[in-house]
């Protein structure tokens, strides 16, 4: 694989993980028994979700081409 493809795929992977953190992070912590009011503070990345989605899509388009 070319270096450009590896970087783009890695960028898409990281952006996808960052996008899902706002939803799955609190769910996983609550499932493990962590609770309390501080869990609601973990949605701090939610306003940036569209930005992460655009970054992920851009990286995947670059990797495809």
C-alpha positions as CSV (number, residue, x, y, z in Angstrom):
1,X,0.0,0.0,0.0
2,X,1.1,3.5,-0.6
3,X,1.9,5.9,2.2
4,X,-1.0,8.2,1.2
5,X,-3.5,5.3,1.5
6,X,-2.2,4.3,4.9
7,X,-2.5,7.8,6.3
8,X,-5.9,8.3,4.9
9,X,-7.3,5.0,6.2
10,X,-5.8,5.7,9.6
11,X,-7.3,9.2,9.6
12,X,-10.7,7.8,8.7
13,X,-10.4,5.2,11.5
14,X,-9.5,7.8,14.1
15,X,-12.3,10.2,13.0
16,X,-14.8,7.4,13.1
17,X,-13.8,6.5,16.6
18,X,-13.9,10.1,17.7
19,X,-17.4,10.4,16.2
20,X,-18.8,7.5,18.2
21,X,-17.2,8.5,21.5
22,X,-20.0,10.9,22.5
23,X,-22.6,8.1,22.3
24,X,-20.8,4.9,23.2
25,X,-18.4,6.2,25.9
26,X,-21.2,6.9,28.5
27,X,-23.0,3.8,27.6
28,X,-19.9,1.6,28.2
29,X,-19.2,3.3,31.5
30,X,-22.7,2.9,32.7
31,X,-22.7,-0.8,31.7
32,X,-19.5,-1.3,33.7
33,X,-21.2,0.2,36.8
34,X,-19.7,3.7,36.7
35,X,-22.4,6.2,37.4
36,X,-23.1,9.6,38.8
37,X,-23.6,13.1,37.5
38,X,-20.1,13.2,36.0
39,X,-21.1,10.7,33.3
40,X,-23.2,13.4,31.8
41,X,-20.1,15.5,31.3
42,X,-18.8,13.0,28.8
43,X,-21.0,14.4,26.0
44,X,-18.6,17.3,25.6
45,X,-17.6,16.0,22.1
46,X,-21.2,15.9,20.8
47,X,-21.1,19.4,19.2
48,X,-18.1,18.4,17.2
49,X,-19.7,15.2,15.9
50,X,-20.5,16.7,12.4
51,X,-16.9,17.9,12.1
52,X,-15.6,14.4,12.8
53,X,-18.0,12.9,10.3
54,X,-16.8,15.2,7.6
55,X,-13.1,14.4,8.4
56,X,-13.8,10.7,8.3
57,X,-15.6,10.9,5.0
58,X,-12.9,13.1,3.5
59,X,-10.2,10.7,4.6
60,X,-12.1,7.7,3.2
61,X,-12.6,9.5,-0.1
62,X,-8.9,10.3,-0.3
63,X,-8.1,6.7,0.5
64,X,-10.4,5.4,-2.2
65,X,-9.1,7.6,-5.0
